[in-house]
């Protein structure tokens, strides 16, 4: 079982959820550490300023250093005990001045150095500020009990974190929803491009994928696909032109050969040669049909009457059917049967079926063309049938029931199949040896009432 999704959006969201989970744990810890560090710096700065203020009020006298506090400092330390205290001490540990409740402070643990130093003793933090008075050096020690009512920074930090965590988690949970909507919107252009690519087929190779609006990561793929389509279109066009040119160039020599055959005196030889020329002419006709199919676009669809199409096609081919000794009949409803498609290609498909039914059955075969009210055209004969395990194989290009015969290139039904693919219709072949063959073409019914003549 693969846990890694195939969807690019799902992968992005999965990675984002992992990053959010890590952030939800790491951010509060980092923020708490940052706030504590900043609070400690602020606390040390306040204590250092208080120590300097007290030090500035120390004066030398005959009896020794005296401490004159700034009125603001007097008021600060005269208040009930809130965790703050100061002591002025000499190098011997004697007390020169102190605030109320100084005996509650572990000021004796403070360092005595030549510069201002912070220190910590249990729950107390403080600053030791050296002061030189005459020849003597004394120290001002200012402390703060972090558990006292005056130390509110920790409470502020904890209160902020308690309020910050729900907000942070809510924002982190909303991020995937917001990002999924934004990412989906960004991928609309990619979806549109994929729909455009899916709609491109062999008969609309002139369509290109719209590159405007695509993300930079996807635009090169669309550009390469458009280049490929341009090369394919040129290749198809060259192939169709080549086939059409070959078929056209062969028609004139074939016509000349038919005329020259009339001068052959041996009737048997003349019949054999005429049969060979006729078979070659049939191959040329199929090549022309194939070229017509390749260059006729499927966007030239219109509404036409399938019954009228069948009547005109039978009228065009009835003389050669009757000349071959076969008979042909039409079974159609009295009213029009409106279908949607290309009438030229539809007539070409029906003509191929009628011609195949006549060419590959013995003389005297009945060929019946039936037009159904559902848009189906059926060509049925009572000939020997198709000798194949699967009659649908007859629709493959170059397939022939009798490989010893060479009267066709095996293109007839494959051309019909291509025409039905263009129309998004259905080609069905039903045949049993000795029971004849039935080939049906089902075209999509037209929703409009307008009728265009198939001619």
N, C-alpha and C positions, 0 to 999 in steps of 0.2 A: 504494500500500500504506500503510495507516494503522498507525503504530507505537503510537499512543495507544490502550490497550485500553478496551473498553466497560465492563468489570467495575469496579465501584467499589472492591472489595477489591484488584484488580490495580493500579488507579491509586494507591491508598494505598501499597501495597508498593513500587511502582516509584519513587514520590517518596521513600519511606523509604530505598530502596537508594541513590538519588542522595545523600541527606543523609548516609547512613552512609559512602559513598565519600569525600565531602568531609571528614567528621569523622575518618576513618581517617588522612587526610593532615594535617589541620590540628591535631588534638589533640596528637600527639606534639611537633609544632613549638611549639605554644603552651605545652605542659607543660615542654618543655626550656627555653624562654625564661623561664618563670615560676620554674623551679627555679634557673636560673643567676642570675636577679635576686635571689632570696632568699638564695642561697649567697653572692653578692657582698656583700649587706647584712650577712649574718652574719659574713663574713670581715672586713669593715671595722669592725664593732662589736668583734670580738675584738682586732683590731690597735689600735683606739682605746683600749680598756680597758688593754691592755698599755702603750701609750704614757703614759697617765695614771698607771698604777702606777709606771712608771719615773720620771716627772716628780715624783711625790710623794716619791720618795726623794732628790731633789737638794737639797743644803744649801749655804749660803754659808759660806766660810771665808776666812781671811786670804790664803791662797794662791790662792783662786778657788773656783768651784763644785766640790763633790765629789758623787759619785753613790754612794748606798748602796742596793743592790738588795734587794728583798724576797727572803727565802730561796726562795720558790716560783719567782720569776723567775730566781734564780741557777741553780736546778736545771734550769729550762726551757732556758736559753741555754747551760748547761755541757754539754749532751748533744751527741753527734756531730751534724754539720751535717745538718739536715733541711729547709733552706730558710728558716729563721728567723734574723733578725739585727737588732741595733739599734745606733745610733750617737747619741752626744750631741755636738753640734757648736755652735760659736759663729758669730757673724755673719761672721767672717773665713774660715770654712771649716775652722777648726782642730778637731781631735778631742779632746774632753774625756773621753770614755769610749766604749768599744765592746765588743761581744760578739765571741766567737771567729768567725772567718770573715767579719767585717764587710767585709774588703777585697774579698770576692766580690760585694758588693752595690752597685748604682749609687746610693748614697745621696746623692751630690752633685747628682743630678737632682731631688731633692726640693724643693718650694717652701718658702720662708721667709716666712711671713705672720704676721699678728697673731692668727690663729685656727687652730684645727685644720683641716687640709685632707688629703683623701686624694689619692693620686697613683698613676700607673702608669708603669713604665719597662720596656719589653720584657716579659719573663715575670714581672717583679716587680710586686707591688702593695704599697702602704705608706701610712703615715700620718705627717704632720709635725705635731708637737705643740709649740707655743711655750711656753717657761717663762721667767718673769722671776725672776732671782736678784739681789737688790739692784738696782743700776742697770743690770746687764747683762741681755741677753736671749739665751737659748740655745734650741736646738730638739732635741727628742727625735724621732729618725726610726726608726720600726719598719717592717721590710719582711718580706715573705713571697715566697719563690720558688714560683710556682704549679706549677712542674714538679718541685719537690722532694718528698721522701717525706713531709714534714709536711703538704703540700697534698693532702688526700684528697677534698676536696669534689667536684672534677670527676670523679674516679673513681667516687664514689658516684652522681653524677648519671648518668654514662654507664651504670653498672651497672644503675641503676634503670630507665632508659629501655629497655635491652636486655631486661630482664625484663618491663617493662610493655607493650611493643609486642605480643608474642604474646597476652597476656591481653586487651588492648584489642581486637585484631583478632578474637579468638575471641568476645568479648562482642558486638561489632558484627555478626558473622556470625550469631550466635544470635538477635539481636533480630528480624530479619524472620520467622524461624520462630515465635518466641514470639508476636509481634504478629499474625501471620496466624491463629494458633489463637485468640487473644483476639478479633480482629475477626470471624472466622467465627462464634464463639460469640455475639457481639453481634448478628450478622445473622441468627441463628436465628429471632428474633422477626419480623424483616422477611420471611424466607422463609415462615414460618407465615402471616403476614398475606397474602402473595401467593397462597398455596395456598387460603386462605379466600376471597379475592376471585375466584380462578379457578373455584371451586366454585359461585359464585352465578349463577343463571340466572333466566329469566323466571318460573319456577314456584317459586322459593324466595327471593323478594325480601325475605322477613322475616329472612334471615340477615344478620348484621353482622360486620364485621371487628373482631376483638378489639384494642382500643387499649391495654390494660394491658400494660406491659412493652416497648412500642415506644420507640425513641430519640426524644428531643424533636424531632429534625430530621424524622422520618418521621411522627410522630403527627398533625400537622395534615393531611397528605395522607389518612391513614386516616379521620380525622374528617370531612373533606370528602366522601370516598367514601361513608361511611355516611349522610351527609345526602342525597347524591344518590340513594342506594338508597331512602331513606325517601320522597323525592319521587316516584321512579319507581313504588314500590309503591302510593302513593296514586293516582297517575295511572292505573295498570293497574286498580286496584280501581274507580275511578270509571268508566273506560271499560267494564269488564265489567258493572257495575251498570246503566250506561246502555243497553247492548245488550240485557241481559236485560229491563229495563223496557220498552224499545221492543217487543221481541218479545212480551212478555206483554200489553201494551196492544193490540197488533194482533190477537191471537187472537180476542177477543170480537167486534170488528166483522166479522172474516172469517166467524165462525160465523153472525152475523146475516145477512150477505150471502148465504151459502149457503142459508139458509132462505127469504129473500126471492126468490131466483132461481127457486124452485119456482112462484112466481106469474106468471112470464113466460110468455105464451102461445105466442110464436114459438119453435118447437123449435130452429131454427138459432141464433137469437140467444141462447137459453138455454144452448145448448152452448158457444158462444163465451165467454159471460160466466162459465160454470162453469169453463172452462179457464183463464181469466184469474185467477179466485179461487184455483184449485188451484195455479197457478204462484206466486201471491203467498204462499199458505200454505206452499209448499215453501221459499221464501226465508225466511219467518219461522221455520220449523223449523231451517233452517241457522243463522240468527242465534242461536237458543236453544242449538244445539249448540256454536257458537263461544263463547257465554258460559259454558257448562258447562266447556268446555276451559280457559278462562282462569282459572276459580276453583278448579279441581280440582288439588290439589298433587301433585307427583310423588313425595312421600315417603309417600303412602298406597298403597304397593305391597304386594302379597300374592301368594301362590302360588295359581294357579287352573288349571283344566283347559280348554285351548283347544278340545278337542272338545266339551265340554259348552257352552262359550260359543257355538260355532257352531250347535249344535242349538237353543239357546234363541233366538238371533238369527233363525235361519231360521224358527222357529215363530212369532215375532212378526210377520215380514214376509211370510210365505207367502200369507196371504189377499190382500193388495194385489198381489203378484206374479201370482198366478193370475187376479185380476180384470183385470189389464192384458193378459191373454192370453199371458203368459210361463210358463215352467216353471222350477223350481229343484230342485237335487239336492245332496246332501251326500256327500262321499267322505272318510271318516275311518278311522283305524286302530281296532282293537277295544278297545285299552286307552287309559287317560288320557294326554294329552300335557300335562305340567306346564310352565307358563311363569311368569315373574315379571313383574308389572306391575299396573296399575290395571284391574280387570275392567270398570268402568263406561266408561272411555275406550276400552278395547279393543273392547267391544261397540259403542260409538258409531262407531268406525272401520269395523268390519265392516258395520254397518248402512248407513253412507254408501256403501260400495262396492256393496252389493246394490241400494240404491235407485238409484244412478247407472246401474248395469248395466240396470235395468229402464226407467228414464226415457229413456235415450238410445239405446235400441235399438228396432227395430220389434216389433210383437206376434209371438208365436211364438218368441221367442228363448229358448234354453236357457241358464240361469245355473247354473254349477256352483261350489260352495264345497268346497274341498279343505283338509283339515287334515294337515300333514306331521308326521312324528315329530321333526323338528328345530325345532318351534315356529313353523312358517310357516303362514299362512292365505292361501290363494289364491282369488280370485274371478275366474272365467273365463266369458266369454260368446262366442257365435258370431255376434255382431252385425256391423255394418259396420266396426268399428274406429275409431280416432281419426285424424282427418285433420290430422296435425301432423308436421313434419319430425323433431321430437324428442318422443316420447310423454311424457317427463318434464316437458315444459312444462305438461302438464295439471295438475300438482300446484301450480302457481303460483296465488295468489289472484286471483280475477276473470278467470281464463282461461276461454274457451269455444271449443269447436271450431267452432261455427257462430255467428258474431257477430250474425246476423240473428235468432237465437232469443233469447227473453227469459224462458225458463222456469226460470232459476236465476241466482244471483248469482256463480257461479264460485267458491263456497266449499267445495264438497264434498271434493275431493281435497286442497285446501290444509289443511282441517281434519284429514284423515287424516295428512297429512305432519307436522303439528304434534304429533299424538298419538304418532307414531313417534319424533319427536325427543325427546319427554318420556321415552319408554321406552328411548332410546338404541338403537332398533331400526332396521330398514331397510325403506323403501318402494320397490318396483320396479314400473314400468309398462312392459309390452311390448304393442305393438299394430301391426298392419299393416292398411291399408285393405282391406276385404273379407274379412279373416281373423279378425276378432274382437279382443278385448282381454283381457289377463291382468294382474291387479294382485295383487302378493304383499305380505304383511305378515310380517316376520320378528321375532318377539319373543325376548328372551333366555330360554333354558331355566332353570328353577328348580332350584337344587341340593337343595332340601328335598323330602321326600316328602309333606308335608302339603298337602291340597287344600282350597281354599276355594271355595264355590259362587260362580259369577260373578254370580248374582242378588243 
